[in-house]
Every structure is written in structure tokens, then in C-alpha cells.
Amino acid sequence: MRASRSKLLLLPFVALAWLPSAASACPVCFGNPDDPMTKSIGLGILFLLGTIGAVLAVIAGFFVFLVRRAAAQASAANSQLAAPAPKA
């Protein structure tokens, strides 16, 4: 029962693979590279890459902040342990 159901779900994808029109690229890929639509798609891709890069840079900066803060707290704790106790 389960095997026949998975084959039934796979059938539309196999049928689309045999159609040559389904395998063609979008009209922009076949168009003029100087077309405004092609240029705007390129700028959109650059914008999205820049957004991802900015988010990753913020995340990396946060981890650098955490490492520096942990190192500062560790050195402060070590200096307190190494300092002699005040005499009363």
C-alpha cells in the first residue's frame, strides 16, 4: 500500500521531467543582458547576498564580543585570586 502511494506521488514529477518545455529556463535567462529586467534581477541578487553577509557579520561580531568578555572576566578572576588578602 505504501509503495504504490509513493509511486503515485512520484508520477507527476516524472511526467514533468519528460516534457521539454518544463526543462527550459526562465525568459530572462534567454533575453537581452542589457534589458532592465535582467539588470534588476542582478541587483536583487546582490542585495540579498549583502543582506546575508551583514547578518552573518553581526552574528560573528556577537561571538567575538562573547569571547572577549569571557576572557576579560577570566583575567579579572585570576587577578583577584593572585592578589594577597588584605591584613586586618
C-alpha positions as CSV (number, residue, x, y, z in Angstrom):
1,M,0.0,0.0,0.0
2,R,2.7,2.4,1.0
3,A,4.9,1.7,-2.0
4,S,2.1,2.2,-4.5
5,R,1.2,5.5,-2.8
6,S,4.8,6.8,-3.1
7,K,4.9,5.8,-6.8
8,L,1.6,7.6,-7.4
9,L,3.1,10.8,-5.8
10,L,6.3,10.4,-7.9
11,L,4.3,10.1,-11.2
12,P,3.7,13.9,-11.8
13,F,7.4,14.7,-11.3
14,V,8.4,12.0,-13.7
15,A,5.9,13.3,-16.2
16,L,7.2,16.9,-15.9
17,A,10.8,15.6,-16.5
18,W,9.8,14.2,-19.8
19,L,8.2,17.5,-21.0
20,P,10.9,19.6,-22.8
21,S,9.1,22.8,-22.1
22,A,9.3,22.2,-18.3
23,A,13.1,21.9,-18.5
24,S,13.6,25.3,-20.1
25,A,14.9,28.3,-18.2
26,C,13.1,31.5,-17.4
27,P,12.6,34.1,-20.1
28,V,15.1,36.4,-18.5
29,C,17.9,33.9,-19.0
30,F,17.2,33.8,-22.7
31,G,16.7,37.6,-23.0
32,N,19.0,40.5,-23.7
33,P,21.6,41.1,-21.0
34,D,21.1,44.8,-21.3
35,D,17.4,44.5,-20.5
36,P,16.3,46.5,-17.4
37,M,14.6,43.3,-16.0
38,T,17.8,41.4,-16.3
39,K,19.8,44.2,-14.6
40,S,17.2,44.4,-11.8
41,I,17.4,40.7,-11.1
42,G,21.2,41.0,-10.8
43,L,20.9,43.9,-8.4
44,G,18.3,42.0,-6.4
45,I,20.7,39.0,-6.1
46,L,23.5,41.4,-4.9
47,F,21.1,43.0,-2.4
48,L,20.2,39.6,-1.0
49,L,23.8,38.5,-0.8
50,G,24.7,41.7,1.0
51,T,21.8,41.2,3.5
52,I,23.0,37.7,4.3
53,G,26.6,38.9,4.6
54,A,25.5,41.7,7.0
55,V,23.5,39.2,9.2
56,L,26.5,36.8,9.3
57,A,28.8,39.6,10.2
58,V,26.6,40.7,13.1
59,I,26.4,37.1,14.4
60,A,30.2,36.7,14.1
61,G,30.7,40.1,15.9
62,F,28.4,38.9,18.7
63,F,30.6,35.8,19.2
64,V,33.7,37.9,19.2
65,F,32.1,40.0,21.9
66,L,31.3,37.0,24.0
67,V,34.8,35.6,23.7
68,R,36.4,38.9,24.7
69,R,34.0,39.3,27.6
70,A,34.7,35.8,28.9
71,A,38.5,36.4,28.6
72,A,38.2,39.7,30.5
73,Q,36.2,38.1,33.3
74,A,38.6,35.2,33.5
75,S,41.6,37.5,33.8
76,A,39.8,39.6,36.4
77,A,39.0,36.4,38.4
78,N,42.7,35.3,38.1
79,S,44.0,38.7,39.3
80,Q,41.7,38.6,42.3
81,L,42.9,35.1,43.2
82,A,46.5,36.1,42.8
83,A,46.3,39.2,44.9
84,P,47.2,38.8,48.6
85,A,44.4,39.1,51.1
86,P,44.3,42.4,53.0
87,K,45.5,42.2,56.6
88,A,43.2,43.3,59.3
